[in-house]
Amino acid sequence: MSVSRREALFAGAALPVSAVLWKTSYGQAPAAQPAGAQPIAATKQPTGRDPLVGVCMLIAGRRQIEACRWAMDKLTNQDCKAFAKAEIDEHEHVKDELKQFGLQYPSIPKEIEAGTASAIPATGTTTPSSGVQQASAIQPIPAIPVGNVVFPPPASDFVAVDHEICSQCIANYKTAMQKKHGLKFDKAFIGDQLHEHHALRDKVEVGQRNASAEMMPVLNEAHKIIEQHISTLEQLMTRLDEMKDGEEHKK
């Protein structure tokens, strides 16, 4: 059983940002992008919650690209290798699709990465006598560009936190996986991918309820290929379960 490039597509982890937090006007050039951030060519206009859906796909795509790229040299079964390569290729394809909307991976300032960013002072907030901090009292970080679209505070906090979660996920994944070798590594890789794709299907369906008509084809394609991918992963898992150590190179 071989894995084709077009079998592999998934879309991103849900970002719990209310539409109320989105304050940037679409169709206008960003007023305050960090140094070095350059607008990208766009042929379609993002509307409504498209930027929210897009940034979720991009951050989740980064996890898959980095995890699969890291796993490539350690996988022993050729179909597992083919799957990892297809997953990388498809996420690169998703990134290209989102560039049509002027969206690309968030430009996270170095000071935010390092945890030294200065928060924007909160105003008109109070702390209850119980000591519980009100959500309105959380001091937001500066705006974060996602391609041509800027996420202003407080939506920028969610983008930064989701990016940080992605980084932690990749680090923990490598720590856990590097303890495995051969067939055990292959099984763990496919099991992780199967789990991710079941969750991703749910998230794409939520994205379909929130995206514009122009972005919908990207999500529809994602949903179709996720279904195909789940079927492929289930078959791969069954075949790996039937193997013994030393048989990893069998197809």
C-alpha positions, 0 to 999 in steps of 0.5 A: 500500500502506497501513500500519495501526496494528495492523501495528506492534508490536515487543518489546524488546532482550534484557537478559542478566540471570540469574534468580538476580539477581532478589531482590525479592519479588513482591506486596509494595510496594517498600520503597525507591523514589527520591523522586517514584516513585509506584506505578501501578495494576495488575490482574495480578501479575508472576511469575517473569521477567515484570519482566525481559521487561517492562523489555526491552520498555519500553527497546526501545520507548523507542528505537523511539518516539524514533527514529520520532518524530524521523524523522517530519518528515524522511520523504518517502514517505507509507507510510513516514510511516504506518509510523513513526506506527503504530510509535509508536502500537503502542509506546504500546499496549505501555506500556499493556499492561505497566501492567496488571502494574504495570510502567513505564519504569525510574526512572533516578536523575539521579545515575546518568544523570550517572554520579555515583551512589555505588556500594554497597561490595562486600564479600568480594571479591578481585582476582587477581594478574593484575589481571583484575577479578572480576565479584563485585568490581564495585560495584553501583549503587542499586536502580531501580524499574520501576513497582511492581517494584524491581530491587535490586543487582546487577540494577539495574546491568543495567537502568541499562546497558541504558538507557544503551545505548538512549540511545547508540543513539538518539544515534548513529542521529540522527547517522547519519541526519541526513546523509541526505535524501529517498529516501535517508533513507526507504530508510535508515529502512526498512532500519533498521526491517527490521533491528530487526524481524528481531532483535526477533522472536528476542528475543520468542521468547526472551521467550515462553520466560520469561514467565508465562501471564498475560503470554504474550498480550502477547508472542503479539500482539507476535510476530504483528504483528512477522511482519506488520511484516517483510512490510510493511517488505520490500514498502516496501523493494522499492518504494523501491528501484524509485523515483528521487530526486524520486519519494518522494511516490508510493505 
